[in-house]
Amino acid sequence: MDTTRERDIVKQVIQRYAQFKPSHGDIRLDTVFDDTQNRYALMQVGWDRGRLVRGNLIYVTLTEGKVWVEYDGMEQGITKDLIA
């Protein structure tokens, strides 16, 4: 596996999702990329109806030559986008 190529693909897909605007609330989407440990995430942080919103929307790791979707909180899922 070409780790650099896989990293780039994962980052591109996550960056695409980071461009979406949540349908309600004052919530921002932050990308978190750790090339040293091959960990990639999309976080949501903000407020909705007076409540704090925070947590992972996507968490992907590159381990032992494989792409692992550890968590996918997106409605349609990111697996198809990663394969494409």
Residue, then its C-alpha position, 0 to 999 in steps of 0.5 A: m500500500d502506498t501510504t502517501r496516496e491513501r493519506d491523500i485520499v482520506k484527507q480529500v474525502i474528509q475535507r469534502y465533508a468539512q465543507f458541509k454546513p450543519s442544517h441547524g445550530d451554530i456548529r463548525l466542522d473541524t478536520v484533524f489530520d495526524d500524518t505521524q500516527n495515520r489518524y484522520a477525523l472530522m469533529q463537530v463543535g458548537w451550539d444547538r438550541g442552547r446545548l453544547v455539541r461536540g464529538n466525532l463525525i468521522y474517524v479513520t485510521l491507516t493500520e497494517g496496510k489497510v484503511w479502517v473506518e473506525y467511526d462514520g457518523m455521516e448519513q450516507g457513509i463515507t466508504k463509497d467516497l473512499i473507494a471512488 
